[in-house]
């Protein structure tokens, strides 16, 4: 959904990849508007957004969604 008040440069399409067992991958850079009104920004070329809310770096994925087994580091 586009906001018609945004500058034209901000309307360019971003590629989003949904992984059913992991994060949402977005071609960066991105800004994420948080529920409390703050903005999280990443200038990386590919950004992984956490969908499980287990990440210690939320909204960014830190792979906390992966199941750990005994003996793994």
DSSP file (Angstrom, degrees, kcal/mol; ACC not computed):
  #  RESIDUE AA STRUCTURE BP1 BP2  ACC     N-H-->O    O-->H-N    N-H-->O    O-->H-N    TCO  KAPPA ALPHA  PHI   PSI    X-CA   Y-CA   Z-CA
    1    1 A X              0   0    0      0, 0.0     2,-0.3     0, 0.0     0, 0.0   0.000 360.0 360.0 360.0 129.2    0.0    0.0    0.0
    2    2 A X        -     0   0    0      2,-0.0     2,-0.7     4,-0.0     9,-0.1  -0.713 360.0-140.0 -97.7 145.5    1.5    3.4   -1.0
    3    3 A X    >   -     0   0    0     -2,-0.3     3,-2.0     1,-0.1     0, 0.0  -0.921  11.2-150.4-100.3 116.2    1.2    6.6    0.9
    4    4 A X  T 3  S+     0   0    0     -2,-0.7    -1,-0.1     1,-0.3     4,-0.1   0.621  92.5  63.4 -66.3 -12.0    0.6    9.3   -1.7
    5    5 A X  T 3  S+     0   0    0      2,-0.1    -1,-0.3     3,-0.0     2,-0.1   0.563  81.9 100.3 -88.2  -7.7    2.3   11.9    0.6
    6    6 A X  S <  S-     0   0    0     -3,-2.0     5,-0.1     1,-0.1    -4,-0.0  -0.483  85.4-100.9 -75.4 146.3    5.7   10.0    0.4
    7    7 A X    >   -     0   0    0     -2,-0.1     3,-1.2     1,-0.1     4,-0.4  -0.302  33.8-110.9 -61.5 153.2    8.4   11.4   -2.0
    8    8 A X  G >  S+     0   0    0      1,-0.3     3,-1.6     2,-0.2     4,-0.2   0.838 115.7  61.4 -57.2 -36.8    8.6    9.4   -5.2
    9    9 A X  G >  S+     0   0    0      1,-0.3     3,-0.9     2,-0.2    -1,-0.3   0.816 100.8  54.4 -61.8 -30.3   12.1    8.0   -4.3
   10   10 A X  G <  S+     0   0    0     -3,-1.2    -1,-0.3     1,-0.2    -2,-0.2   0.527  96.3  68.5 -81.3  -5.3   10.5    6.3   -1.3
   11   11 A X  G <   +     0   0    0     -3,-1.6    -1,-0.2    -4,-0.4    -2,-0.2   0.420  67.9 123.1 -94.0   1.2    7.9    4.5   -3.4
   12   12 A X  S <  S-     0   0    0     -3,-0.9     2,-0.1    -4,-0.2    -3,-0.0  -0.354  71.0-101.8 -65.6 145.0   10.3    2.2   -5.2
   13   13 A X        -     0   0    0      1,-0.0     2,-0.4    -2,-0.0    -1,-0.1  -0.362  31.9-154.5 -69.5 142.9    9.5   -1.5   -4.9
   14   14 A X        -     0   0    0     -3,-0.1     2,-0.5    -2,-0.1    14,-0.1  -0.927  18.8-121.0-113.9 142.2   11.4   -3.6   -2.4
   15   15 A X        -     0   0    0     -2,-0.4    12,-2.4    13,-0.1     2,-0.4  -0.733  29.7-169.1 -84.0 128.8   11.8   -7.3   -2.8
   16   16 A X  E     -A   26   0A   0     -2,-0.5     2,-0.5    10,-0.2    10,-0.2  -0.980   4.9-165.4-121.3 129.0   10.4   -9.2    0.2
   17   17 A X  E     -A   25   0A   0      8,-3.4     8,-3.0    -2,-0.4     2,-0.6  -0.968   7.6-153.1-117.3 124.4   11.0  -12.9    0.8
   18   18 A X  E     -A   24   0A   0     -2,-0.5     2,-0.6     6,-0.2     6,-0.2  -0.861   5.8-166.7-101.2 123.5    8.9  -14.8    3.3
   19   19 A X    >   -     0   0    0      4,-1.1     3,-2.1    -2,-0.6    -2,-0.0  -0.941  13.2-151.1-107.5 114.0   10.5  -17.9    4.9
   20   20 A X  T 3  S+     0   0    0     -2,-0.6    -1,-0.1     1,-0.3     4,-0.1   0.719  98.0  39.9 -60.6 -19.7    7.8  -20.0    6.7
   21   21 A X  T 3  S+     0   0    0      2,-0.1    -1,-0.3    -3,-0.0     2,-0.2   0.159 126.1  15.1-112.5  18.4   10.4  -21.2    9.1
   22   22 A X  S <  S-     0   0    0     -3,-2.1    -3,-0.1     1,-0.2    29,-0.0  -0.720  94.9 -34.2-159.5-151.6   12.4  -18.1    9.6
   23   23 A X        -     0   0    0     -2,-0.2    -4,-1.1    -5,-0.1     2,-0.6  -0.176  54.5-102.6 -81.0 172.9   12.5  -14.3    9.2
   24   24 A X  E     -AB  18  49A   0     25,-2.3    25,-3.2    -6,-0.2     2,-0.5  -0.887  37.6-147.0 -92.3 124.5   11.1  -12.0    6.5
   25   25 A X  E     -AB  17  48A   0     -8,-3.0    -8,-3.4    -2,-0.6     2,-0.4  -0.825  18.3-177.0 -99.0 130.8   13.9  -11.0    4.2
   26   26 A X  E     -AB  16  47A   0     21,-2.8    21,-2.9    -2,-0.5     2,-0.3  -0.990  32.6-115.8-130.3 132.4   13.8   -7.5    2.6
   27   27 A X  E     - B   0  46A   0    -12,-2.4    19,-0.3    -2,-0.4    18,-0.1  -0.524  64.0 -93.4 -62.0 126.6   16.1   -5.9    0.2
   28   28 A X  S    S+     0   0    0     17,-2.0     2,-0.1    -2,-0.3    15,-0.1  -0.232  89.5  66.6 -92.6-179.1   17.6   -3.0    2.2
   29   29 A X        +     0   0    0     13,-0.6     2,-0.3    15,-0.1    14,-0.2   0.585  69.1 169.2 -73.8 158.7   18.0   -0.3    3.3
   30   30 A X  E     -D   42   0B   0     12,-2.3    12,-2.4    -2,-0.1     2,-0.4  -0.951  31.1-150.9-137.3 156.1   14.8   -0.3    5.4
   31   31 A X  E     -D   41   0B   0     -2,-0.3     2,-0.5    10,-0.2    10,-0.2  -0.996  15.5-157.6-122.0 134.0   13.1    1.7    8.1
   32   32 A X  E     -D   40   0B   0      8,-3.3     8,-2.6    -2,-0.4     2,-0.7  -0.957   9.8-143.5-115.1 121.4   10.7   -0.2   10.4
   33   33 A X  E     -D   39   0B   0     -2,-0.5     6,-0.2     6,-0.2     2,-0.1  -0.758  23.1-146.8 -84.5 117.9    8.1    1.8   12.3
   34   34 A X    >   -     0   0    0      4,-2.9     3,-2.2    -2,-0.7    -1,-0.0  -0.425  23.3-108.7 -85.5 159.1    7.7    0.3   15.7
   35   35 A X  T 3  S+     0   0    0      1,-0.3    -1,-0.1     2,-0.1    -2,-0.0   0.784 118.7  57.3 -57.3 -28.3    4.5    0.1   17.7
   36   36 A X  T 3  S-     0   0    0      2,-0.1    -1,-0.3     1,-0.0     3,-0.1   0.420 122.3-104.6 -85.6   3.8    5.8    2.7   20.2
   37   37 A X  S <  S+     0   0    0     -3,-2.2    -2,-0.1     1,-0.3     2,-0.1   0.295  81.4 124.5  94.9 -10.4    6.4    5.2   17.4
   38   38 A X        -     0   0    0     -5,-0.1    -4,-2.9     1,-0.0     2,-0.4  -0.325  55.1-129.5 -77.3 166.9   10.1    4.9   17.2
   39   39 A X  E     -D   33   0B   0     -6,-0.2     2,-0.5    -3,-0.1    -6,-0.2  -0.977  11.6-159.7-122.3 130.5   11.9    3.9   14.0
   40   40 A X  E     -D   32   0B   0     -8,-2.6    -8,-3.3    -2,-0.4     2,-0.4  -0.921  17.6-166.7-104.5 133.1   14.5    1.2   13.6
   41   41 A X  E     -D   31   0B   0     -2,-0.5     2,-0.4   -10,-0.2   -10,-0.2  -0.956  13.9-175.8-126.8 140.9   16.8    1.6   10.5
   42   42 A X  E     -D   30   0B   0    -12,-2.4   -12,-2.3    -2,-0.4   -13,-0.6  -0.999  12.3-167.8-132.5 132.7   19.2   -0.7    8.8
   43   43 A X        +     0   0    0     -2,-0.4    -1,-0.1   -14,-0.2   -12,-0.0   0.284  49.8 124.2 -98.5   8.1   21.4    0.3    5.8
   44   44 A X  S    S-     0   0    0      1,-0.1   -15,-0.1   -14,-0.1     3,-0.1  -0.251  71.2-122.1 -66.9 158.0   22.4   -3.3    5.0
   45   45 A X  S    S+     0   0    0      1,-0.2   -17,-2.0   -18,-0.1     2,-0.4   0.753 101.8  27.9 -74.0 -23.7   21.7   -4.6    1.5
   46   46 A X  E    S-B   27   0A   0    -19,-0.3     2,-0.4     2,-0.0   -19,-0.2  -0.994  75.1-164.7-138.8 131.1   19.5   -7.5    2.9
   47   47 A X  E     -B   26   0A   0    -21,-2.9   -21,-2.8    -2,-0.4     2,-0.6  -0.942   9.1-151.2-120.6 136.9   17.6   -7.2    6.1
   48   48 A X  E     -B   25   0A   0     -2,-0.4    13,-2.8   -23,-0.2     2,-0.5  -0.933  12.9-158.5-108.8 114.2   16.1  -10.1    8.1
   49   49 A X  E     -BC  24  60A   0    -25,-3.2   -25,-2.3    -2,-0.6    11,-0.2  -0.801  20.6-120.7 -94.3 131.2   13.0   -9.1   10.2
   50   50 A X        +     0   0    0      9,-2.8   -27,-0.1    -2,-0.5     9,-0.1  -0.464  31.1 174.5 -69.6 134.3   12.1  -11.3   13.1
   51   51 A X  S    S+     0   0    0     -2,-0.2    -1,-0.1   -29,-0.0   -28,-0.1   0.474  75.9  57.0-115.0  -8.9    8.6  -12.8   12.9
   52   52 A X  S    S-     0   0    0      0, 0.0    -2,-0.1     0, 0.0   -29,-0.0   0.599  93.5-135.3 -97.6 -12.5    8.8  -15.1   16.0
   53   53 A X  S    S+     0   0    0      6,-0.1     5,-0.1     1,-0.1    -3,-0.0   0.654  76.2 111.3  64.7  18.7    9.6  -12.2   18.5
   54   54 A X        +     0   0    0      3,-0.0    -1,-0.1     2,-0.0     7,-0.0   0.597  45.4 113.6 -90.3 -13.3   12.4  -14.4   20.2
   55   55 A X    >   -     0   0    0      1,-0.2     3,-0.8     2,-0.1     6,-0.1  -0.293  59.8-151.4 -64.2 137.8   15.2  -12.2   18.9
   56   56 A X  T 3  S+     0   0    0      1,-0.2    -1,-0.2     3,-0.0     5,-0.1   0.581 101.8  50.8 -79.1 -10.8   17.2  -10.2   21.4
   57   57 A X  T >  S-     0   0    0      3,-0.4     3,-2.2     2,-0.0    -1,-0.2   0.038  99.1-159.5-112.3  23.7   17.8   -7.6   18.6
   58   58 A X  T <  S+     0   0    0     -3,-0.8     3,-0.1     1,-0.4    -9,-0.1  -0.144  72.3  31.6 -47.3 132.8   14.1   -7.3   17.7
   59   59 A X  T 3  S+     0   0    0    -11,-0.1    -9,-2.8    -9,-0.1    -1,-0.4  -0.979 116.8  69.3 -88.8   1.3   12.9   -6.2   15.1
   60   60 A X  B <  S-C   49   0A   0     -3,-2.2    -3,-0.4   -11,-0.2     2,-0.3  -0.608  88.3-115.8 -84.8 141.6   16.0   -7.7   13.5
   61   61 A X        +     0   0    0    -13,-2.8   -13,-0.2    -2,-0.3    -1,-0.1  -0.547  28.8 178.6 -75.7 134.8   16.4  -11.5   13.3
   62   62 A X        -     0   0    0     -2,-0.3    -1,-0.1     0, 0.0    -2,-0.0   0.087  57.9-102.4-118.8  20.1   19.3  -13.0   15.3
   63   63 A X  S >  S+     0   0    0      1,-0.1     3,-1.5     2,-0.0    -2,-0.1   0.638  79.3 137.6  67.5  20.7   18.3  -16.6   14.4
   64   64 A X  T 3   +     0   0    0      1,-0.3     4,-0.1     3,-0.0    -1,-0.1   0.678  60.0  73.5 -64.9 -16.5   16.7  -17.3   17.8
   65   65 A X  T 3  S+     0   0    0      2,-0.1    -1,-0.3     0, 0.0     2,-0.2   0.711  74.9  99.4 -70.7 -19.4   13.9  -19.0   15.9
   66   66 A X  S <  S-     0   0    0     -3,-1.5     2,-0.3     1,-0.1   -44,-0.0  -0.459  81.3-118.8 -70.4 137.1   16.2  -22.0   15.2
   67   67 A X        -     0   0    0     -2,-0.2     2,-0.4     1,-0.0    -1,-0.1  -0.594  26.2-144.3 -75.3 134.6   15.7  -24.9   17.5
   68   68 A X        -     0   0    0     -2,-0.3     2,-0.3    -4,-0.1     3,-0.0  -0.786  10.6-157.0 -98.6 142.3   18.8  -25.8   19.5
   69   69 A X    >   -     0   0    0     -2,-0.4     3,-2.1     1,-0.1     0, 0.0  -0.841  36.6 -80.0-115.4 158.5   19.7  -29.3   20.3
   70   70 A X  T 3  S+     0   0    0     -2,-0.3     3,-0.1     1,-0.3    -1,-0.1  -0.267 116.6  27.0 -56.4 135.2   21.9  -30.6   23.2
   71   71 A X  T 3  S+     0   0    0      1,-0.4    -1,-0.3    -3,-0.0     2,-0.2   0.283  90.5 122.5  95.1 -10.6   25.6  -30.2   22.4
   72   72 A X    <         0   0    0     -3,-2.1    -1,-0.4     1,-0.1    -4,-0.0  -0.571 360.0 360.0 -83.4 150.5   25.2  -27.3   20.0
   73   73 A X              0   0    0     -2,-0.2    -1,-0.1    -3,-0.1    -3,-0.1   0.434 360.0 360.0 -82.8 360.0   27.0  -24.0   20.7
